[in-house]
Amino acid sequence: MRTNILSLAVLLTMACLTLPGIAQEAAPTGKLRLHAIFDSNMVLQRGKPIVIWGWANPGESVSVQLGQDKAEAKAAAEKGRWEVTFPARDASAEPQNLTVTAGGEKVEMTNIVVGDVWVMYGQSNMAFPLKNVLNKDTESAQANLPNLRLFSITTNEQADPQEDIRRETIDTGGWVTSTPETALEFSAIGFVFGKQVQLSLGIPIGLIKNSRGGASMEALVPPHKFQEIPSGKALVENINAQRATFDLQAVSMAQYEKELKQAQDKKLPEDKWPKKPENGDNVRSWNIPGKSPSHPGSVYNGMFGVFKGYNIKGVLLHHGYNNAMTGNCRPKFYRWMTKALIEGVREDFQDPTIAYGVIGFCAGGNPQSEEDFELQPPGPPFIREAQRLGVEDLKDPLTNGYIPAYDVQSPGLHPPKKVELGQRAARWALNKFYDQKAQWEEAKLLSVKTEGDEMILTFDKRVQRVDWGNILEGFALAGEDGKYYKAYARRSTKGDIWEAAKTVHVWSPLVPQPVHVRYAWGHSPMGNLKVAGLPEMPIPEFRTDSWDLPESEDLTDKGLTREFSKEWQEDGKARLEYRRTEEAKRALEIIERLKTLGKPTP
């Protein structure tokens, strides 16, 4: 909580102005304020300079005290902005006070600690609250954690960069400590991640949730990054042209008059009629050029870049749905945006050490099965691949990571299995950044070769299926015609047992001359291949082909067209029917072949 205290002299002056017979003037408005990211209960980032800033009357002297340390600043002449910097501190759970004074005003904040701050960024599946997930009861029962602090920004997309967070968009009201009540309202992935890290390290952890449901990746990327590529620059210019001709008041009144007529036609009483709008407040942001959560930088402007300067440890990104949909699916561009997002954050925050973890696009919808294997929508696996490759393009695996999520499956646009993803992200962070003994080991495909009608895959580590069986799921093979069919796969048992465990044989009776293989290539895909000994480490989705989805360089064009998606589904139906027919005819052949697949020749 913030406490503003006026000096005794100012209070006496105010009292005198209200006495009878004395001319009354407007009471002091209280110009001193801090940026809204600062509040009681906050966590300040350890190991990095602590920057505190705010606003006061232009030219005013400002005194700032954090614990026992003091600093002075002068409010700038134009906007009154002031800033002080304190030296970096080690982690500490000992509560500190922050006191700021200027011109007879005082702002006090309490219960401030020093630790690590992580940002939970993305769209609705990152924002999805703990109260709506499976196992919410056991998780919330463990939520009395005084050194886990939560800060949540709700919808606040903006067409232009913002200086401060609008206070009404802070749905926690400010920084709050974790309790069963506050945890249930917070991001489920964020809470579980923060809980695991805080309990493992024993230091304060701060979580900032700034996810925006329905946002496209374009809106999450810092806007200055779009100037670095011609297609991004053209997209921004197109939207700026729309902004220049957009009449918010006219759109607002037209919408109001339409709704008013509808109410009158229904003969609703006047108290049920729409209120006359002020400043276009009845127009949804989706319909405002530049502010739409589909437009470049809009979410970043109001929900992330707005607190640049507040040092952080890292960012967890969980996104995908809006860019996997037909009209906005551009995997190559999404790959660039995945890389550009964290580059832009590091540039804006002037900190190249910020950690970056991308949790793969979640597996919603009905799980893939043998009955519908070829009937998968085109976009989701290509977006997952774009996320993984975008992280790899940063060429710094020590600071950046891709966290597979396709195996955590439950139906719906908002799959309620979020605890597992928070735990997996915590495992990644504890292993990568905190020197903890949390198991995290990634396996990569090293080589692929064709022997007869089989494709033989070699990984850099031993792999297994979840239950140690040999039959593997989720593989598909294609010949030169580019038509993929569900394939059979088995771990090798040829030669040295340890080396054989790195090898997988893949075969399909429908593809006598295979040239390419895909794995876990679907919306909620089959796929049970893990790093050996680590059941929580799925092998990421992959493909060996370069058969990309069609993608225009003009970002104002549609992504995948309805016509393309219809053709895709019709082709999938034909392949599925063909596979069913052929497998029924050749059932005995398949059974006999599976007895020898991946095994030594007698």
C-alpha positions in Angstrom: 0.0 0.0 0.0 1.1 3.6 -0.7 0.8 6.2 2.0 1.0 9.9 1.1 1.7 12.2 4.0 1.6 15.9 3.8 3.8 18.0 5.9 2.4 19.8 9.0 2.8 23.2 7.4 0.8 22.1 4.4 -1.9 20.5 6.6 -2.2 23.8 8.6 -2.5 25.8 5.4 -5.3 23.6 4.2 -7.1 24.0 7.5 -6.8 27.8 7.4 -8.2 27.9 3.8 -11.4 26.2 5.1 -12.1 28.8 7.9 -15.1 31.1 7.5 -14.2 34.5 6.0 -11.0 33.3 4.3 -11.0 32.9 0.5 -10.8 29.3 -0.4 -8.4 28.0 -3.1 -8.0 24.5 -4.6 -6.4 22.1 -2.2 -2.9 20.7 -3.1 -3.2 17.9 -5.6 -0.2 15.9 -4.4 2.2 15.8 -7.3 4.6 13.3 -5.8 4.2 9.7 -7.0 6.2 6.7 -7.8 5.8 4.5 -10.9 2.9 2.0 -10.2 5.3 -1.0 -10.3 6.6 0.2 -6.9 4.5 -0.7 -3.9 4.6 -2.3 -0.5 5.3 -6.0 -0.6 7.3 -5.8 -3.8 10.4 -7.8 -4.6 13.4 -5.9 -5.9 15.8 -7.8 -8.2 19.0 -9.0 -6.5 22.4 -8.6 -8.1 21.5 -5.7 -10.3 21.3 -2.0 -9.6 18.0 -0.9 -8.0 16.4 1.9 -10.0 13.5 3.9 -8.3 11.7 6.5 -10.3 8.5 8.6 -10.3 7.2 12.1 -10.7 7.1 15.3 -8.7 6.7 19.1 -9.3 9.2 20.1 -12.0 12.5 21.3 -10.5 11.6 19.9 -7.0 14.3 18.1 -4.9 13.4 14.5 -4.1 14.9 12.4 -1.3 14.7 8.6 -1.4 15.5 6.2 1.4 15.6 2.4 0.9 16.3 0.7 4.2 19.4 2.6 5.4 20.5 3.8 2.0 19.7 7.3 0.8 19.8 9.1 -2.5 18.8 12.5 -3.9 17.3 13.5 -7.2 15.8 16.6 -8.9 12.5 16.4 -10.8 13.0 17.2 -14.5 11.9 20.6 -15.6 9.5 19.4 -18.3 7.5 16.5 -16.9 8.8 16.3 -13.3 10.3 12.9 -13.7 13.0 11.9 -11.2 15.1 8.8 -10.8 17.6 7.4 -8.3 19.8 4.3 -8.4 20.9 2.2 -5.4 23.8 -0.3 -5.6 22.9 -4.0 -6.2 22.0 -6.1 -3.2 22.1 -9.7 -2.3 18.8 -11.6 -1.7 17.2 -10.8 1.6 13.9 -11.6 3.2 14.4 -8.9 5.8 11.6 -6.4 5.2 12.8 -2.9 4.2 10.9 0.4 3.9 11.0 2.8 1.0 10.4 6.5 1.8 10.3 9.3 -0.8 9.8 12.9 0.1 9.5 16.1 -2.0 8.0 19.5 -1.5 6.3 18.6 1.8 4.9 15.3 0.6 5.9 11.8 1.6 5.3 8.4 0.1 6.0 5.4 2.2 6.1 1.7 1.3 6.8 -1.2 3.5 7.6 -5.0 3.6 10.0 -4.7 0.6 12.4 -7.7 0.0 15.1 -8.5 -2.4 15.2 -11.6 -4.5 14.5 -12.7 -8.1 11.7 -11.3 -10.3 10.1 -13.3 -13.1 7.6 -12.1 -15.7 4.7 -14.3 -16.8 4.0 -13.2 -20.4 1.7 -14.5 -23.1 -2.0 -14.9 -23.7 -4.9 -16.5 -21.9 -3.3 -19.9 -21.2 -0.6 -18.1 -19.2 -3.1 -15.8 -17.5 -5.4 -18.9 -16.8 -5.9 -18.7 -13.0 -5.1 -21.4 -10.5 -8.8 -21.5 -9.4 -9.7 -23.0 -12.8 -7.1 -25.8 -13.1 -6.9 -29.4 -12.0 -5.3 -29.9 -8.5 -6.1 -26.4 -7.5 -7.0 -27.5 -4.0 -3.6 -29.1 -3.2 -1.7 -26.2 -4.8 -3.6 -23.5 -3.0 -3.2 -25.4 0.3 0.5 -24.8 -0.1 0.2 -21.1 -1.0 0.9 -19.5 2.4 4.3 -18.3 1.2 5.2 -14.8 2.6 8.3 -14.7 0.4 6.4 -15.3 -2.8 5.0 -12.0 -4.0 2.5 -11.5 -6.9 1.7 -8.5 -9.1 -0.9 -8.8 -11.9 -1.7 -6.5 -14.8 -4.9 -7.0 -16.5 -6.0 -5.9 -20.0 -4.1 -2.7 -20.9 -3.1 -2.7 -24.6 -2.0 0.7 -25.9 -1.2 2.1 -29.4 1.9 4.0 -28.1 4.5 3.3 -25.4 3.3 4.3 -22.0 5.2 5.8 -19.1 3.2 4.3 -16.2 0.7 1.5 -15.6 -2.9 2.6 -15.3 -3.6 1.8 -11.6 -7.1 0.4 -12.4 -5.5 -2.3 -14.5 -3.5 -3.7 -11.6 -6.0 -6.4 -10.6 -4.0 -7.4 -7.5 -4.2 -3.7 -6.4 -0.4 -3.8 -6.1 2.1 -6.3 -4.9 0.6 -8.9 -2.6 2.0 -11.9 -0.7 1.0 -15.4 -1.7 -1.9 -16.8 0.3 -4.5 -19.4 -0.7 -6.8 -16.6 -1.7 -4.3 -14.5 -3.8 -2.8 -17.6 -5.4 -6.2 -18.9 -6.7 -6.6 -15.7 -8.7 -3.1 -15.7 -10.1 -1.7 -17.4 -13.2 -1.6 -21.1 -12.5 1.6 -21.7 -14.4 3.1 -18.6 -12.7 2.2 -19.6 -9.2 3.4 -23.2 -9.5 6.6 -22.1 -11.1 7.2 -19.4 -8.4 6.3 -21.7 -5.6 8.8 -24.4 -6.7 11.6 -21.9 -7.2 10.9 -20.1 -3.9 10.8 -23.2 -1.8 13.9 -24.6 -3.5 16.0 -21.5 -3.1 14.6 -20.1 0.1 14.9 -16.5 -1.2 12.1 -14.0 -2.1 10.6 -14.5 -5.6 8.4 -11.9 -7.3 6.1 -12.8 -10.1 4.6 -10.2 -12.6 1.7 -11.6 -14.6 1.1 -9.4 -17.7 -0.5 -11.8 -20.1 -3.4 -10.7 -22.4 -6.0 -13.2 -23.5 -6.5 -13.3 -27.2 -3.3 -11.4 -28.0 -1.4 -12.2 -31.1 2.4 -12.6 -30.9 2.7 -9.3 -32.9 1.2 -7.4 -30.0 3.7 -8.9 -27.5 6.9 -7.9 -29.4 8.5 -4.6 -28.5 7.4 -2.2 -31.3 10.8 -1.0 -32.3 11.8 -4.5 -33.5 9.4 -4.3 -36.4 11.6 -1.6 -37.9 14.4 -4.1 -38.4 12.7 -6.1 -41.2 11.0 -4.7 -44.4 7.8 -6.8 -43.9 7.5 -5.6 -40.3 8.1 -2.0 -41.2 5.4 -2.2 -43.9 3.0 -3.7 -41.5 3.5 -0.8 -39.0 3.2 1.7 -41.8 -0.1 0.2 -42.9 -1.5 0.4 -39.4 -0.3 3.9 -38.9 -2.2 4.9 -42.1 -5.3 3.4 -40.6 -4.8 5.3 -37.4 -4.4 8.6 -39.3 -7.9 8.2 -40.8 -9.7 6.6 -37.9 -12.3 8.7 -36.2 -12.9 7.2 -32.8 -15.8 9.6 -32.0 -17.6 8.8 -35.2 -17.2 5.0 -34.7 -18.3 5.4 -31.1 -21.4 7.3 -31.9 -22.4 5.0 -34.8 -22.1 2.0 -32.5 -24.1 3.8 -29.8 -26.9 4.8 -32.2 -27.1 1.2 -33.5 -27.4 -0.2 -30.0 -29.9 2.5 -29.0 -32.1 1.7 -31.9 -32.0 -2.0 -31.1 -33.0 -1.3 -27.5 -35.9 1.0 -28.6 -37.0 -1.6 -31.2 -37.2 -4.1 -28.4 -39.2 -1.6 -26.4 -36.8 -1.8 -23.5 -37.3 0.7 -20.6 -35.0 3.7 -20.8 -32.9 2.5 -17.9 -31.9 -0.4 -20.1 -30.8 1.8 -23.0 -27.1 2.1 -23.7 -25.4 5.1 -22.1 -24.1 7.8 -24.3 -20.3 7.1 -24.7 -17.5 9.4 -23.5 -14.2 9.5 -25.4 -15.1 6.4 -27.4 -15.2 4.2 -24.3 -17.8 1.9 -25.9 -15.4 0.9 -28.7 -13.5 -2.3 -28.1 -9.7 -2.1 -28.5 -9.9 -4.8 -31.2 -11.6 -2.3 -33.4 -9.1 0.5 -32.8 -6.1 0.6 -35.2 -2.8 0.3 -33.3 -4.5 -0.5 -30.1 -5.8 -3.8 -31.1 -4.2 -6.8 -29.3 -3.5 -8.1 -32.8 -1.4 -5.1 -33.8 2.4 -4.7 -33.3 3.6 -3.8 -29.9 0.2 -2.9 -28.4 0.3 -5.3 -25.4 4.0 -4.7 -24.9 3.3 -0.9 -24.8 0.8 -1.0 -21.9 1.8 -4.2 -20.1 5.5 -4.9 -20.3 7.6 -2.0 -21.7 5.6 0.2 -19.4 7.8 -0.9 -16.4 11.2 -1.0 -18.2 13.8 0.0 -15.8 12.5 -2.3 -13.1 15.2 -5.0 -13.2 14.1 -8.6 -13.6 15.6 -12.1 -13.6 13.7 -13.6 -16.5 10.7 -14.0 -18.7 8.4 -17.1 -19.2 6.4 -16.9 -22.4 3.4 -19.1 -23.1 1.6 -18.4 -26.3 0.5 -19.8 -29.6 -3.3 -20.0 -30.2 -3.8 -16.7 -31.9 -1.0 -17.3 -34.4 -1.9 -21.0 -35.0 -5.3 -20.1 -36.3 -5.9 -20.0 -40.0 -6.0 -16.3 -40.7 -2.9 -15.4 -38.7 -0.7 -18.5 -39.1 2.8 -17.4 -40.4 5.3 -19.8 -38.9 8.4 -18.2 -40.4 7.4 -14.7 -39.2 6.5 -16.2 -35.8 10.0 -17.7 -35.6 11.4 -14.2 -36.1 9.1 -12.7 -33.5 10.0 -15.4 -30.9 13.6 -14.2 -31.2 12.8 -10.5 -31.6 10.6 -10.5 -28.4 13.4 -11.2 -26.0 16.0 -9.2 -28.0 13.7 -6.2 -27.7 13.0 -6.8 -24.0 16.8 -7.0 -23.3 17.3 -3.8 -25.3 14.5 -1.9 -23.6 15.6 -3.0 -20.1 19.3 -2.6 -21.0 20.1 -6.0 -19.7 21.4 -8.8 -22.0 21.4 -11.3 -19.1 17.6 -11.6 -18.8 16.6 -15.3 -18.9 14.0 -16.4 -21.5 12.0 -19.6 -21.3 9.4 -20.4 -24.0 6.7 -22.9 -22.9 5.6 -24.6 -26.1 2.1 -24.0 -27.5 -0.3 -26.0 -25.3 -2.0 -29.2 -26.5 -5.7 -28.4 -26.4 -8.5 -30.0 -28.4 -9.1 -33.8 -28.7 -5.9 -35.8 -28.4 -4.7 -37.3 -31.6 -5.3 -41.0 -32.1 -5.0 -43.8 -34.7 -8.6 -43.0 -35.7 -7.8 -39.4 -36.8 -4.1 -39.4 -37.1 -4.0 -37.7 -40.5 -6.8 -35.2 -39.6 -4.8 -32.6 -37.8 -5.1 -28.8 -38.4 -2.1 -27.4 -40.2 -0.9 -24.6 -38.0 -0.2 -25.8 -34.4 2.9 -28.0 -35.0 4.5 -25.4 -37.3 4.0 -22.7 -34.6 5.6 -25.0 -32.0 8.5 -25.6 -34.3 8.8 -21.8 -34.8 8.9 -21.3 -31.1 11.7 -23.8 -30.7 13.7 -22.6 -33.6 13.2 -18.9 -32.6 14.9 -19.8 -29.3 17.7 -21.7 -31.0 18.3 -18.6 -33.3 19.4 -16.7 -30.2 22.4 -19.1 -30.1 22.7 -18.9 -26.3 21.3 -22.1 -24.7 22.6 -21.0 -21.3 20.3 -18.0 -21.1 17.4 -19.2 -23.3 15.3 -22.3 -23.4 12.4 -24.1 -25.0 10.1 -26.1 -22.7 8.0 -28.7 -24.6 4.4 -28.9 -23.6 2.6 -31.0 -26.2 2.5 -34.0 -24.0 0.5 -32.3 -21.2 -2.9 -32.8 -22.8 -6.5 -32.1 -21.9 -9.4 -30.8 -24.2 -10.4 -27.2 -24.7 -8.9 -23.9 -25.7 -7.8 -23.6 -22.1 -6.5 -27.0 -21.0 -6.8 -27.2 -17.2 -3.6 -29.1 -16.8 -1.4 -26.2 -15.9 0.3 -27.5 -12.7 2.5 -29.8 -14.8 3.7 -26.9 -17.0 4.6 -24.7 -14.0 6.6 -27.6 -12.5 8.4 -28.3 -15.8 9.3 -24.6 -16.2 10.6 -24.5 -12.6 12.7 -27.6 -13.3 14.2 -25.9 -16.3 15.0 -22.7 -14.3 16.4 -24.5 -11.3 18.7 -26.5 -13.5 19.8 -23.7 -15.8 20.1 -20.7 -13.5 20.3 -21.8 -9.9 22.7 -24.7 -9.9 20.1 -27.0 -8.3 20.0 -30.7 -8.9 16.7 -30.5 -10.8 16.8 -33.0 -13.7 16.7 -31.3 -17.0 18.3 -32.9 -20.0 17.4 -32.2 -23.7 17.9 -34.7 -26.5 18.3 -33.7 -30.1 18.1 -35.6 -33.4 21.6 -36.1 -34.7 21.1 -38.0 -38.0 18.5 -39.7 -40.2 19.2 -42.4 -42.8 17.2 -44.7 -45.0 17.7 -48.4 -45.1 15.3 -50.1 -47.4 11.8 -49.2 -46.3 12.9 -47.9 -42.9 14.2 -44.6 -41.6 16.7 -44.9 -38.8 16.9 -41.9 -36.4 19.9 -41.4 -34.1 19.7 -39.0 -31.1 22.5 -37.5 -29.0 21.1 -39.2 -25.9 19.3 -42.4 -24.9 15.6 -42.2 -25.5 12.6 -44.3 -24.3 8.9 -44.4 -24.2 7.2 -43.4 -21.0 6.7 -46.9 -19.7 10.0 -48.4 -21.0 8.2 -50.4 -23.8 9.7 -50.5 -27.3 6.8 -49.5 -29.5 6.8 -45.8 -30.0 4.0 -43.5 -31.0 3.6 -40.2 -32.9 5.8 -40.9 -35.9 4.8 -40.3 -39.6 6.6 -41.1 -42.8 6.3 -39.6 -46.3 7.7 -40.4 -49.7 8.6 -38.0 -52.5 4.9 -37.3 -53.0 4.9 -35.4 -49.6 2.0 -37.4 -48.2 2.5 -38.4 -44.6 1.0 -41.5 -43.0 1.1 -42.8 -39.5 4.1 -45.0 -39.0 5.3 -47.6 -36.6 8.4 -47.1 -34.6 10.6 -49.1 -32.2 13.8 -48.5 -30.3 16.7 -50.4 -31.7 18.0 -53.5 -29.9 20.9 -53.9 -32.4 24.5 -53.9 -31.1 25.7 -52.2 -27.9 22.7 -51.7 -25.6 23.7 -48.1 -24.6 24.2 -47.0 -28.2 21.1 -48.8 -29.4 19.0 -46.9 -26.9 19.8 -43.7 -29.0 18.4 -45.2 -32.2 14.8 -45.5 -33.4 13.6 -47.4 -36.4 10.5 -46.0 -38.2 8.5 -48.0 -40.8 5.1 -47.7 -42.7 3.6 -50.3 -45.0 2.2 -47.4 -47.0 5.5 -45.7 -47.7 7.9 -48.2 -49.3 10.5 -45.5 -50.2 10.5 -43.0 -47.2 12.3 -39.8 -47.6 11.1 -37.8 -44.5 9.9 -38.3 -41.0 7.8 -36.2 -38.6 7.3 -36.7 -34.9 4.5 -35.3 -32.6 3.2 -33.3 -35.5 -0.3 -32.3 -34.5 -2.4 -30.0 -32.4 -2.7 -32.4 -29.4 -0.3 -35.0 -30.9 0.5 -38.6 -30.2 4.1 -38.9 -29.0 5.5 -40.9 -26.1 9.3 -40.4 -26.7 11.2 -39.1 -23.7 14.8 -38.7 -22.6 15.8 -42.0 -21.0 15.4 -41.9 -17.2 13.6 -38.6 -17.3 9.8 -39.1 -17.7 9.2 -35.4 -17.5 11.5 -34.6 -20.5 9.6 -35.2 -23.8 11.5 -35.1 -27.1 10.4 -31.9 -28.8 8.3 -32.2 -32.0 10.5 -32.3 -35.2 10.5 -32.9 -38.9 13.2 -33.6 -41.4 11.4 -32.1 -44.4 11.3 -28.5 -45.6 7.7 -28.6 -46.8 6.6 -25.3 -45.2 3.1 -23.9 -45.1 2.4 -21.1 -47.7 3.4 -17.7 -46.2 3.2 -14.3 -47.8 5.9 -11.7 -47.3 3.1 -9.2 -47.1 2.0 -9.2 -43.5 -1.2 -7.5 -44.4 -2.3 -10.5 -46.3 -4.2 -13.4 -44.7 -2.1 -16.2 -43.3 -3.6 -19.6 -44.2 -6.7 -19.2 -46.3 -9.9 -21.0 -45.7 -9.5 -22.6 -49.1 -6.0 -24.0 -48.1 -7.4 -25.4 -44.9 -10.3 -27.0 -46.6 -7.9 -28.7 -49.1 -5.7 -29.7 -46.2 -8.6 -31.4 -44.4 -9.8 -33.1 -47.6 -6.3 -34.5 -48.3 -6.1 -35.7 -44.6 -9.4 -37.5 -45.0 -8.2 -39.2 -48.1 -5.0 -40.3 -46.5 -6.8 -41.5 -43.4 -9.2 -43.6 -45.4 -6.4 -45.0 -47.6 -4.4 -46.0 -44.5 -7.4 -47.7 -42.8 -8.1 -49.7 -46.0 -4.5 -50.8 -46.5 -3.8 -51.6 -42.9 -6.9 -53.8 -42.8 -5.8 -55.7 -45.9 -2.2 -56.1 -44.7 -2.8 -56.7 -41.0 -0.9 -60.0 -40.8 2.0 -58.5 -42.8 2.2 -55.6 -40.3 2.1 -57.9 -37.3 4.9 -60.0 -38.6 7.0 -56.9 -39.5 6.6 -55.4 -36.1 8.2 -58.6 -34.6 11.5 -57.8 -36.3 11.4 -53.9 -36.5 14.6 -52.6 -34.9 15.8 -56.1 -33.9 19.0 -57.9 -35.0 18.7 -60.0 -38.2 18.5 -63.7 -37.1 
